[in-house]
Amino acid sequence: MTALGVVFRPQLPPERLRATVRAADDAGLAELWLWEDCFLESGIASAAAALAWSERLRVGVGLLPVPLRNVVLATMEAATLHRLFPGRVTLGVGHGVQDWMGQVGARAESPLTLLREHLDAMRALLAGERVTTEGRYVRLDGVALDWPPASAPAVYAGARGPRSVRLTGEAADGTILDASTTPEGVREACRLIDEGRRAAGRTDTAHPVVVYLHAAPGPDAQARLRAELGRDGREGTPGLGVAGGAEDAAKAVRRLAEAGAATVVLQPTADEPDPEGFIRFVTDEVAPLVP
């Protein structure tokens, strides 16, 4: 089965999150996803609040930019969320948008090296291991969590370029692809992920792929989607995004699922006029059409 999620866009003020969470919980949404984009809202603080305000909602953060975060602090926060809300948290990390990282003095000379080292340390710490490592960016001396999760949780990684995507197969437990990914892009990403997994000898467990999907319902859907894609310089890209009713959205979800997505997260436009209504559109109208 394909899991469906919705993004709470951080272009909305933080005080809108509670109403969105309540609407998602009431509607039976499977997953609510959050972003830690510069310089909008914190992923961890928002996730903790969303989890506390909901009863059953699964909350994903896709993603935390690792140049902004010491790996031990990030892992302590992750472990705390997993212990407080077991089975309801999905956290993803990534190397971040390099221009943003440069703005805050955190740009790494080798973003992929940093991401690999962060993933290796974070996964080991969450598994309850004591870690000593002397990497290029991550240096730990006998560090272990006092309160690791009861069982090691999956750590996802976001990626776009081929080298980054292959790395997620090698070093992460799942991959997050942004809304610039077409169905053909998902197929290619799955190929690269499998290539990375084979290279790392990781053939024993599944590797879920999460894909965001631009979606705009309503009478002005086409115009809003065009404007959204235009802001990213992707207007006119075939197979990217969906505007229209539930059947149109469901077809787009099914295409991504057939290409290899385990979870499709519908991403409203930044100017979506009714975020809570968008959630009900996904749960009440789109979900019944998706196997």
C-alpha positions in Angstrom: 0.0 0.0 0.0 1.0 3.6 -0.6 1.2 5.9 2.4 -0.1 9.4 1.9 1.2 12.5 3.7 0.8 16.2 3.6 3.4 18.9 4.1 2.8 21.7 6.6 4.5 24.5 4.7 6.8 26.6 6.9 5.7 29.6 5.0 2.7 29.5 7.4 3.4 31.0 10.8 4.2 28.5 13.6 1.0 29.4 15.4 -1.0 27.8 12.5 0.6 24.4 13.2 -1.8 23.4 16.0 -4.9 23.8 13.9 -3.3 21.9 11.0 -2.3 19.0 13.3 -5.8 18.8 14.8 -7.3 18.8 11.3 -4.9 16.0 10.2 -5.6 13.9 13.3 -9.4 14.3 13.0 -9.3 13.5 9.3 -7.2 10.4 9.7 -4.2 11.6 7.8 -1.4 9.0 7.9 1.6 11.4 7.9 2.2 15.1 8.4 5.6 16.3 7.2 7.6 19.3 8.3 10.6 21.2 6.9 13.5 22.9 8.5 14.1 25.4 5.7 16.2 28.5 6.4 15.1 30.7 7.9 11.6 29.7 8.7 10.9 27.1 11.4 12.6 24.5 13.5 12.0 20.9 12.5 12.5 19.4 16.0 10.5 22.0 17.9 7.7 21.8 15.4 7.7 18.0 15.4 7.6 17.8 19.2 4.6 20.1 19.3 2.8 18.3 16.5 3.3 14.9 18.1 2.1 16.2 21.5 -1.0 17.8 19.9 -2.0 14.6 18.1 -3.1 11.2 19.2 -2.1 8.9 16.3 -0.5 11.1 13.6 2.9 10.1 12.3 5.2 13.1 11.9 8.1 13.3 9.6 10.8 15.9 9.3 12.3 16.1 5.9 14.8 17.3 6.4 17.3 18.6 9.1 20.4 20.2 7.4 23.4 18.6 9.1 25.8 21.6 8.7 23.6 23.4 11.2 23.6 20.6 13.8 26.2 18.9 15.9 25.6 15.2 15.4 25.3 14.4 19.1 22.8 17.1 19.8 20.7 16.1 16.7 20.8 12.5 17.8 19.9 13.3 21.4 16.8 15.2 20.1 16.0 12.3 17.8 16.3 9.8 20.6 14.1 11.9 22.9 11.3 12.1 20.2 11.5 8.4 19.5 11.2 7.6 23.2 8.4 10.1 23.9 6.4 9.1 20.8 7.5 5.5 19.8 6.5 4.5 16.3 5.3 8.0 15.3 8.5 9.7 14.2 10.4 9.8 10.9 13.5 12.0 10.8 15.5 12.8 7.7 18.8 14.6 7.3 20.5 16.2 4.4 23.5 18.3 3.5 21.4 21.4 3.2 21.1 24.2 0.6 24.7 25.3 0.2 23.9 29.0 -0.3 21.9 29.0 3.0 24.7 27.1 4.8 27.1 29.8 3.5 24.9 32.5 4.9 25.3 31.2 8.5 29.0 30.3 8.2 28.3 26.5 8.1 29.1 25.6 4.5 31.2 22.4 4.3 33.9 22.0 1.7 32.6 18.4 1.1 28.9 18.3 1.9 28.7 14.6 1.0 31.5 13.7 3.3 29.8 15.5 6.1 26.5 13.8 5.4 28.1 10.4 5.3 29.9 10.9 8.6 26.8 12.4 10.2 24.6 9.4 9.1 27.2 6.8 10.3 27.5 8.4 13.7 23.8 9.1 14.2 22.7 5.6 13.2 25.3 4.0 15.5 24.3 6.3 18.5 20.6 5.6 18.0 21.4 1.9 18.0 22.9 2.3 21.5 26.5 2.0 20.5 29.4 3.8 22.0 31.1 5.7 19.2 34.7 6.9 18.7 35.5 8.4 15.4 37.9 10.9 13.9 36.4 12.0 10.7 36.9 15.0 8.6 33.9 16.7 10.2 32.5 14.4 12.9 34.8 13.7 15.8 33.6 11.7 18.8 35.5 10.2 21.7 33.6 7.4 23.5 30.1 8.9 23.1 27.0 6.9 23.9 23.4 8.0 24.6 22.2 7.4 28.1 18.6 7.1 26.8 18.7 5.6 23.3 15.4 4.4 21.8 14.2 0.9 22.7 15.1 -0.2 19.2 17.2 1.5 16.6 14.9 3.8 14.5 15.4 4.4 10.8 17.3 7.5 9.8 16.3 8.9 6.4 18.4 11.2 4.1 17.2 13.7 1.5 19.0 13.9 -1.8 18.7 15.3 -5.3 21.9 14.8 -7.3 23.1 11.3 -8.4 26.0 11.1 -5.9 23.8 12.2 -3.0 21.1 9.7 -4.0 23.6 6.9 -4.2 24.9 7.8 -0.8 21.5 7.5 0.8 21.4 3.9 -0.3 24.8 3.3 1.2 24.4 5.1 4.5 20.7 5.8 5.3 17.7 3.7 6.0 15.4 5.5 3.6 15.5 8.3 1.0 13.5 11.5 0.7 13.1 13.0 -2.8 11.8 16.5 -3.2 8.9 17.7 -5.4 11.2 18.3 -8.4 11.3 14.6 -8.9 9.2 13.1 -11.8 8.2 9.5 -11.9 11.1 8.8 -14.2 13.3 10.5 -11.7 12.0 8.2 -9.0 12.9 5.2 -11.1 16.4 6.5 -11.6 16.7 7.3 -7.9 15.7 3.8 -7.0 18.3 2.4 -9.3 21.0 4.6 -7.7 19.8 3.7 -4.2 20.0 0.0 -5.0 23.5 0.5 -6.5 24.6 2.2 -3.2 23.0 -0.5 -1.1 24.8 -3.2 -3.0 28.1 -1.4 -2.7 27.7 -1.2 1.0 26.5 -4.8 1.3 23.1 -3.6 2.6 20.7 -6.2 1.2 18.9 -7.4 4.3 16.2 -4.7 4.9 13.9 -2.6 2.8 14.8 1.0 2.0 11.6 3.1 1.7 11.5 6.1 -0.7 9.5 9.2 0.2 8.6 11.5 -2.6 7.0 15.0 -2.4 4.4 15.9 -5.0 3.4 19.5 -5.9 -0.4 19.5 -5.7 -3.0 22.3 -6.2 -6.8 21.6 -6.0 -9.5 24.1 -6.5 -10.7 26.4 -9.3 -7.4 28.3 -9.6 -5.3 25.2 -9.3 -3.5 25.5 -12.7 -2.4 29.1 -12.1 -1.2 28.4 -8.6 0.8 25.4 -9.7 2.3 27.2 -12.6 3.4 30.0 -10.3 4.9 27.6 -7.8 6.9 25.7 -10.4 7.9 29.0 -12.0 9.4 30.2 -8.7 11.6 27.1 -8.8 12.4 27.5 -12.5 10.6 24.3 -13.3 7.5 25.5 -15.1 6.7 23.3 -18.0 8.6 20.2 -16.7 6.7 17.2 -18.0 5.2 15.0 -15.2 5.9 17.4 -12.4 3.1 18.3 -10.1 -0.6 18.0 -10.4 -3.5 20.5 -10.5 -7.1 19.6 -10.4 -9.5 17.2 -8.6 -9.0 14.1 -6.6 -8.8 11.7 -9.6 -6.0 13.8 -11.1 -4.1 13.8 -7.8 -4.6 10.1 -7.3 -3.3 9.3 -10.8 -0.2 11.4 -10.0 0.3 9.5 -6.7 -0.1 6.1 -8.5 2.5 7.0 -11.1 5.0 7.9 -8.3 4.1 4.7 -6.4 4.5 2.6 -9.5 8.0 4.2 -10.0 9.0 3.1 -6.5 7.7 5.5 -3.9 6.5 3.9 -0.7 5.2 7.3 0.6 3.9 10.2 -1.4 3.6 13.5 0.4 1.3 16.0 -1.2 2.9 19.4 -1.1 0.4 22.3 -1.3 1.5 25.5 -2.9 2.9 28.2 -0.6 -0.2 30.3 -1.2 -2.7 27.4 -0.6 -5.8 29.3 0.7 -7.1 26.5 2.9 -4.4 24.3 4.5 -6.9 22.4 6.7 -9.2 21.9 3.7 -6.2 20.6 1.7 -5.8 17.9 4.3 -9.4 16.9 4.1 -9.1 16.8 0.3 -6.2 14.3 0.6 -7.9 12.1 3.2 -11.5 12.2 2.0 -11.1 12.4 -1.7 -7.6 11.3 -2.8 -6.9 8.5 -0.4 -9.9 6.3 -1.4 -8.6 6.3 -5.0 -5.1 5.1 -4.0 -4.4 1.4 -3.4 
